[in-house]
Amino acid sequence: MVNPGQIDTRAFSQEQLEAKAQGKFLRRVGLPSDIAGIVAFLASDESSFVTAQQIYVDGGGVFS
């Protein structure tokens, strides 16, 4: 299961995104490509031995 954090879907203003980024370890919000990359990996043969995982793609949301 992929658990995305805050993703820039253009539903928020630049100021809102910058504020949300301050609560992330990586100091940025995610992009749709960040989620697409992990989903592509999980759908590929490269992940054929991965089972029952929860993968957090949230930029290290330790402060949010």
C-alpha positions as a Markdown table, in Angstrom:
| # | Residue | x | y | z |
|---|---|---|---|---|
| 1 | Met | 0.0 | 0.0 | 0.0 |
| 2 | Val | 1.3 | 3.4 | -0.9 |
| 3 | Asn | 0.6 | 6.1 | 1.6 |
| 4 | Pro | 1.2 | 9.5 | 0.0 |
| 5 | Gly | 1.9 | 12.7 | 2.0 |
| 6 | Gln | 1.1 | 16.2 | 0.8 |
| 7 | Ile | 1.3 | 16.2 | -3.0 |
| 8 | Asp | 1.3 | 19.4 | -5.1 |
| 9 | Thr | -1.9 | 18.9 | -7.1 |
| 10 | Arg | -2.1 | 22.7 | -7.8 |
| 11 | Ala | -5.0 | 22.9 | -5.4 |
| 12 | Phe | -3.0 | 25.0 | -3.0 |
| 13 | Ser | -1.3 | 28.4 | -3.4 |
| 14 | Gln | 2.4 | 28.7 | -3.5 |
| 15 | Glu | 2.4 | 30.2 | 0.0 |
| 16 | Gln | 0.3 | 27.2 | 1.3 |
| 17 | Leu | 2.7 | 24.8 | -0.3 |
| 18 | Glu | 5.8 | 26.5 | 1.2 |
| 19 | Ala | 4.1 | 26.5 | 4.7 |
| 20 | Lys | 3.4 | 22.7 | 4.4 |
| 21 | Ala | 7.0 | 22.1 | 3.2 |
| 22 | Gln | 8.3 | 23.5 | 6.4 |
| 23 | Gly | 6.8 | 20.5 | 8.3 |
| 24 | Lys | 8.7 | 18.0 | 6.1 |
| 25 | Phe | 12.1 | 16.5 | 6.7 |
| 26 | Leu | 12.9 | 17.1 | 3.0 |
| 27 | Arg | 11.5 | 20.6 | 3.2 |
| 28 | Arg | 9.3 | 20.2 | 0.1 |
| 29 | Val | 5.9 | 18.7 | -0.7 |
| 30 | Gly | 5.7 | 15.8 | -3.1 |
| 31 | Leu | 5.1 | 15.8 | -6.8 |
| 32 | Pro | 2.8 | 13.5 | -8.7 |
| 33 | Ser | 6.0 | 11.9 | -10.2 |
| 34 | Asp | 7.1 | 11.0 | -6.6 |
| 35 | Ile | 4.0 | 8.8 | -6.3 |
| 36 | Ala | 4.2 | 7.5 | -9.9 |
| 37 | Gly | 7.7 | 6.3 | -9.4 |
| 38 | Ile | 6.9 | 4.0 | -6.4 |
| 39 | Val | 3.7 | 2.8 | -8.1 |
| 40 | Ala | 5.6 | 1.9 | -11.2 |
| 41 | Phe | 8.1 | 0.0 | -9.1 |
| 42 | Leu | 5.4 | -1.9 | -7.3 |
| 43 | Ala | 3.7 | -2.8 | -10.6 |
| 44 | Ser | 7.0 | -4.0 | -12.1 |
| 45 | Asp | 8.8 | -7.3 | -11.9 |
| 46 | Glu | 11.5 | -5.6 | -9.8 |
| 47 | Ser | 9.1 | -5.8 | -6.8 |
| 48 | Ser | 8.1 | -9.4 | -7.3 |
| 49 | Phe | 9.4 | -10.4 | -3.8 |
| 50 | Val | 7.8 | -7.5 | -2.0 |
| 51 | Thr | 4.8 | -8.4 | 0.1 |
| 52 | Ala | 2.4 | -6.7 | 2.5 |
| 53 | Gln | 4.2 | -3.4 | 2.9 |
| 54 | Gln | 3.0 | 0.1 | 3.7 |
| 55 | Ile | 5.2 | 2.5 | 1.9 |
| 56 | Tyr | 5.0 | 6.1 | 3.1 |
| 57 | Val | 5.9 | 8.6 | 0.4 |
| 58 | Asp | 5.6 | 11.7 | 2.5 |
| 59 | Gly | 9.0 | 13.5 | 2.5 |
| 60 | Gly | 9.5 | 12.5 | 6.1 |
| 61 | Gly | 6.4 | 14.2 | 7.5 |
| 62 | Val | 7.8 | 14.2 | 11.1 |
| 63 | Phe | 6.5 | 17.7 | 11.9 |
| 64 | Ser | 3.1 | 17.6 | 10.2 |
